Amino acid sequence: MTSVRSQVRQRRPARVAGPVPAWLLGLVPAAFLLVFFGWPVARILAKGASARGLEQLGRPRLWRVVEFTLLQAVLSTVLTLVVAFPGAYVLNRYAVPGRRVLLALVTVPFVLPTVVVGLAFRALLPASWIGSLGVILLAHVFFNYPVVVRVVGGLWGQLDPRYVQAARTLGASPWQAFRTVTWPLLRPAVLAATALVFLFTFTSFGVVVVLGGPGTTTLEVEIYRRTAELLDLPGAAVLAVLQLVLLGSVLLVSARLQAGEAVAQRLRAPSAQALLRPRSPRQLALLGSVLATVVVLLGAPLAALVVRSVRVRGGWGLAFWRALGSVDAGTTRFAAPLDSVRVSLQYAVVTAIFSVLIGGLAACAVAYAGKAGRVLDVAAMLPLGTSAVTVGFGLLIAFARPPLDLRGSWIMVPLAHTLVAVPLVLRTVLPVLRSIDPRLRQVAATLGAPPLRAWATVDLPLLRRALAVGAGFAFAVSLGEFGATAFLARSDTPTLPVQVVRLLSRPGEIPYGAAMALATILMVVTAAAVLGAEALQGRQQGRQQGHQ
Amino acid sequence: MNATEALKVHGVTVKYGDRTVLDGVDLEVGPDEVVALLGPSGSGKSTLLQVIAGLQRPDSGRVTWAGADLTAVAPHLRGFGLVFQDALLFPHLDVAGNIGYGLRVTDGQRPTQSQLADQVGELLDLVELPGYGDRAVATLSGGEAQRVALARALAPAPRLLLLDEPFGALDRELRDRLAVDVRALLHRVGTPAVHVTHDLAEAELVGDRLVRLAELARPV
């Protein structure tokens, strides 16, 4: 989401000299990426290029899956843009009481684990709908509504309202002013949001696992099915390669389009005075429809999830919640479903530590290294643009034999989560690191501090909060991650999302209700972690602005 | 119809929350008169222009033109041009695109490409920037940008021009030169204008008549 702003204010930060050689700092993150991302992807490519793998390309079923994956991604993207566009406008331009709280709440669906989103819609809609294209589209709109509100609305809220005023005094009607001024200025953000939503829906896994049916399978689910159910590794590899190629070309095209769009424009921090007070019937109707969308589309599924977890036959009760604690209700022989909470929290803590170490080192290397740093910057972002299923599948086939046989090792799960979380830590820490005035360290040096000590006493304290925020995001990512974890979690210690899906696949009323209860726990813990990190980040930005 | 005044502002009051920005302001502008409106920053000068242009709805009071009430008329139907302090040229259009904007969006018959080019050329001559048509707006200096903004506002032939501290962001020397130019220009095209500034010298240079905002309003 920062990409939009950096396009608008193209200010390349000057290179800052670090306390130790940059290559030394970059060594650990680079090695980590090479071993746990580069090598697995190479293994996938090698497996996919084999004769048995290439045979798959002739099968009609494969192309049906590709076709459906593209179709649902395009439809989801268009639908999300249409539904969320009014919200992007109203929530960023209207003076609505409690606007900031509303904006924060609207963000919640995006940070929820995909499995929770899927379950929320299962709780809300009649069972006969499950497996249809419509349900998948609905869940994707729910999940990506915040992306459009944040990316498009973020720019819209900062657009100087006087551009439109200038157009109006030159004779443009409201619609003409939108078409000839607002829309061209918003287009970079619309393109960025389109690319993001397409990326997320094209690689959708958790939602489709929970809500899809036989005819509604995406490439991601098919890769998983081939691996886990059919043990057809070459077939899965070919699909993963196909997926990488398709994703890569989409990202390339969107980068091209966005590069041509950058227009330097005047942005304005939204002040209370610039916000519009809705007065006319049309404005009030627009406001009402946006608020109704937020309540119905975003609120109803989550409410349904909680309600279903306490709705037992003939009334209300905690039977499903109690079942979480009993071994009989579980999917392993030794532990109750609730045990997955402990497992997930442990993985999340390990992931947070790994991610802060690797992401923090990477941020320092990128900030202090100049040109070579940009290579590491891009390389570290790659796992985020790759599908989670590919990350998990790659790790599975790359470390299944010597020299590094990690089959069945618990470390595989936090390793995969770290790959996904490092980009977030990097994006959180890097801007703060670059904003620290290097002369502060020079002052420390003139006071007698050796380089490392100067860094540890000047830069590190200023970075501490950004690192904590990054740790919070990594923690949340680990809790909700499902695509890679589905391949790597050990059968006796499932994580929260894996346990939820396993419960769902068991027959009977108790496992189904227990899945709802467990998903409720997952929703609350994840939302708390992300909102906590965001609040911390907000305080940090406030403090920095206060300093300047 | 009253021949002695074109624009009339009656008792306009604007409040932002608890803060009263304009309190019962009256103002009259004659059919070919340039009024310089003087007031310190934060005194609500810009807000008054926004009310006249129709961009801000007053909490009470009326705006009339030749006796006809405009208070409920949308800004694009008022025929009042507005020049902002910081030019505010559309960044996605070049200089010609900016100047031609008001000619292209008006209802009724649209000019052909060659008519448009001719008119833009004339306007560029008028503000003494001949041949600037295909320049990108980001390459203009502050003074040039302000001249283009003036040409853009004049293009749809407004019946009244509102200038909101148009030279506020420029340095002293450039400001004086532009003030002389604008005065000559306004008299040449014969458009009545309200020129807002906090600078007494500039107000005396541009205006036929000088009005202090503080005298128009009840004290806040």
Interface residues (C-beta under 8 A of the other chain):
Chain A: D160 R162 Y163 Q165 A166 A167 R168 T169 L170 G171 A172 S173 P174 Q176 A177 T180 V181 P184 L185 V263 A264 Q265 R266 A272 Q273 R279
Chain B: Y16 G17 Q50 A53 G54 L55 R57 A74 P75 H76 R78 G79 F80 G81 L82 F84 D86 L88 F90 P91 H92 Y101 G102 R104 V105 T106 A138 R152 A153 A155 P156 P158 L162
